Amino acid sequence: MSSSPEKCVKCGICEMVCPSELSALRALDEDRAGKHNDEVANCTTCNRCVASCPAGVSITKAIERMRDQMLTPGYRETLANISTYGASIVPAQPMAVEMKSRRVAYFAGCLTNYRLPDIAGAIGYTLDYLGIEFTRIPEVCCGSPLNRIGRFDLAKTMLEKNLGVMRSLGVETVVTSCPGCTSTLMEYQDDFDVVHYLDLYDRYGLSRELSKSDKKATMQYPCHLYRNVSPYTMVAAERLMAAMYDYRRLPDPDRCCGAGGGVRRNDVSLSRRLRAKRVDEVRALAADEVVTTCPQCRIHLSEALPGVGELSVLIARNLGYR
């Protein structure tokens, strides 16, 4: 089935499922006409439209292509940070890692490296617990934020810097924790096998080693993990959650929280409106623990729901990590 915008039959399903504030049909028409409307900056790139399209049209890719000449304040900030620091955000501290010749590498991503280092510590602890020898590398941005704004060539350049280091270390498999990094490494390179930590933990049957409490917990699905990687990854996540908590699934758990696609950096008001409905649904469940498996979702949701946890950290603590 072709994914070309010309295959669009204008059924309108994409507009019915879109969590944001844009017309996907108008965007496809503008892509065909070679022009763009600033409205395309409202797309969170959650891919819900693509998953629902009966013609298989790559709507999100069309929108990303249309952004390649846009220079919104948010896009300028992303480009400036990557040009200056090699990361999508301003590093809070230097990145210090020990490189080793290993067949497995853990790739953390910018937000984990510079904002949420507890995720990297937790995954390192759990990999050690599983007996998996691994290396880290002095990462630069994987290119995901650049792909989201249509700068595909620059994204490829950034990704290749990471791939070159991993080749030199003899890496064969890359373990990831950031949904954007995961989908980028899976889509834009063929040198290495890529596995998200959830799939790896599930493969090792880690849920059988976790202790269960009577706390009630719920979880936000990351868009790029659920739709760009595999819906099974969230099945694995729920299995791990159920092993530790009285797990309660959110209504419509894969609906975007408003953090993705550059919207959070570009339009704070829109990203907060998209978050508000999710926050109301979380509160209605009265969960003791609110969990996600995405650094960006965690930061975004935590601004309205203090204490949002990351599943890798909760798993590691369950196993003895402090």
N, C-alpha and C positions, 0 to 999 in steps of 0.2 A: 504494500500500500504506500503510495507516495505521501510524503510529508509536506509537499509544496503548498504555500498559501493559495495557489490557484485551485486547489482541490476543495477549498472551503465551500460548503453548500448553504451557508448562512442560516443554519438551524437555530442559532442563538443559545445552544447549550452552554457554550463557554461563558457567556455573560450571566447565565443563571447560577453557575457554580463559583464565579470569581468572588473572592472575599474582599477585594479592594474596590477602588473607585476609578474604573476605566472601562472603555468599550473595546473589547478584543476585536470585534468585527470591524470597527473603524480603524483600529491599528493595522489589521490585515490589509484593508483597502489602501491605507496610506503606504504600507510596505510595497504593495504592487505598483503604486503610483510614484514611488521614489521620494516621498515627502514624509514629514513627521509632525506630530502634535505633542506638545509638552505633557499631555496626559499619559504618554507611555512611561513617564518616570514614576507613575503610581503603581506599576506592576511589581508585585513582591517576588516574582519568578517562582511561585510555589508549584507551578505545573499542574494545578488542579484542572485547568482548562484542557491541557494536553491529554490528561488521563481520561477526560470525559468526551473528547472530540470523536464522533463516529467516523470522520474521514482521516483521522490520524495526522492532522495538521500540526506542525511544530510552531505553535503560536508563540510560546515563550522565546524561541530562537529568533523569530521574526521581530519581536519587540526588542530583544538584545541588539540585533543588527541596527535597528532604528536609533539606538542610543549612541552609536559610535561617534557621532559628531556633536552630541549634546555636552555642554559644559555647565551643568548646574553647580551650585555651591557644594553639594555633597559629592559630586563626581570629581570636582577640582580637589577636594580634600583627599579623596582616595588616591588620586593620581599623584598628588604632592607627597603624601606619606610614603607611597611605594618608591617614588623617585628618590626621596631623601633617606628613608630608613630601610627600604627593602621589605617593608611590612605594611599592612593595610591600616594599622594604627600606630600612634607614637609609642615606641617601647618605653615601659616604665622603668626598665632596668636592662642591662646587657644580657644576652642569652649565652649561658655557659653550659656546654654539654661535652661529654666525653665520647669521641668517636672511636669505634672499634670495628674490626673486620667481622661482620656478622651476616647471616643469611636473612635475618629479620631486622627491620627498622621500624621504630615508632615515630610517626609524623604527627605532631600535635596541632599545628596551625597557629596563626597569629594571636587570636584571642586567648587561647590556652597558654601560650608562651608568655604573654605580657599582661594578661588581666586575671586569668584563672589558673594559676600554676597548680592548684590542688588537683585538677583533673590529670595533669601529666604525672604528678606524684602518685596518684591512686592507680593509674594504669600501669606505671612502672612497677609498683608493688604487686599488682595482680599478675602481671607477666612473670615476675620472679616467682610468685606463688605457684604458677602453673609450670614452672621449670623452663620457660622460654627465654633463651638468651637473645638479647636485642641490642641495637645501637640507636643512638640519637644522632642527628646531624644539625649543624648550625643553619637552621631553616631560613629561607626567605619566603615571601608570600607565594602560595601555590598557584595563584592566578585566578582563583574563583571570583573575587570581587571585580576583577578586570573583565572577566567573561560576562558578568552580569550587566556591565555597562558597555558591552560591545567592543572592548579593546582586546580582541582575540590575539593579535600578534604579540603585543606586550605581555599578555598572560602566558603565551607559549614560551617566551623568553624567560620569564620568571620561573615557570615550572621546570624548564630545562636545567636551570642552575641547581635545583634540588636533585633532579634525576642524575646529573653528572656526578655529584658527590656520592650518591647511593651506588652507582655503578662502580666507583673506585673502591668501595668497601665490600663489594661482592654481595650486595643485598639482592634477595630474590622475592621477598614478601614484605609489603608495607602494611603495618597496622595503623589504623586511623581512629580518631575520635570526633573530629569536626565533620558534620555532614557535607559542608561545602567542599572541604579538602577531599573527602571521600569520593564525591561524585566527579570532581575535577580529575583526580588521579585515575579513576576508572574510565572516564570518557576520552581524555586527551593524551594517554600514553599506553603503550603495550609492552614495555620492558619488564614490568613487575606485576606480580599478583597483588591485589589490594583487598584487604579484609577489614571491615569495621570491627571494633573491639566487641560489640554485641554478638556478632556472628561467630567470632573466635571463642568467646566465653561459652556460647551455646554449643559449639562444636566439642568443647572440652567437658560439657555436662556440668558446668559450674553451679547451676541452680540447685543441684543435689547437695552441695556443700554449704549452703547458706542457712542461717538460722532465722526463724520466722517470729515476728512480734505481732501483737494484736492491734498495732497502729493501722489506721485507714490511710491509703495513699492513692494518688491519681497521677496521671502523666500526660504531658503535651507531646504529641508526635512532631518531630521536625519535618518540615515539608521536603527538604532535599534528601533526607534519609528515606522517608516513606515512599516517595514517588520517583526520585532520581536514582536511588540505589536499589532498594527492594522492599516491598511491603513485609516480606518475611522477617526483615531485621527488627521490625516493631513487634512481631510475634515473639521473637527471641527476647526482646526487652520486657514484654508483658510476662513471659515465663519467669524471668529473673525477678521482676517486681512481685509476682504472686508468691515466690519462694520466701520473700522477706516481709510482706505486708498483706493486709486485707485490701487487695487491689480493686479499685473502682474505676472503670473506664469513663472518661469524659464523653459527653455527647459530641459527636463530630470531632473526634480527637485529632484528626489530621488537618483541621482548618488552620490557616496561617495565623500566627499571633501578631503579625505586623512588623516583624524585625527584619525580614529578608529583602533581597533584591535591591539594596541601597535605599529603601524607603525610610528606614529609621534615621539614616544620615541626611536624607534629602528633604523629608517632610515629617517633622516630629509630630505635628498635630494628627496627620493621617495615621501614622504608626500607633499613636495612642488610642485613636478611635477603634482601630482594628483589634487592639489588645483588650479594650474595655469589655467587649462581649465575652471573650474567653475568661477574663478575670471574674466576671459575674457567675459564669458556669462553674468555675473552680470553687468559688466561695459557697455556692449552693450545695456542693458535695460535702462541705465541712471536713475536708481531708486533713489529717495530721501532717502529712508530707505531700508536697507538690514537687514533681520531678520532671526533668526533661533530659534529653540526650544531645543537646546542642548548646554550645557556649553562647551563641547569639540569642537564642530563645531564653536561656537562663538569665542573662543580663537584662534583657528587655522585660521579662515577666517579673523579675525581682524588684524592679522599680515600683511596681504596684502591689506585689505580693512578696514581702521580705521573707527570705529564707528558702527560696526555691532551690532545690537540690539538683545535683547532676548524678545520674545513675551510676557512673563509674566510681564516683567517690563513695556513694552509699554502699556499693558492693564491696569495695576495698575495706571500708570500716567494718562491715559485717565479718570480714575475714581477719580482722585484727589490725588494720592500718590506722595509725594515729598521726 
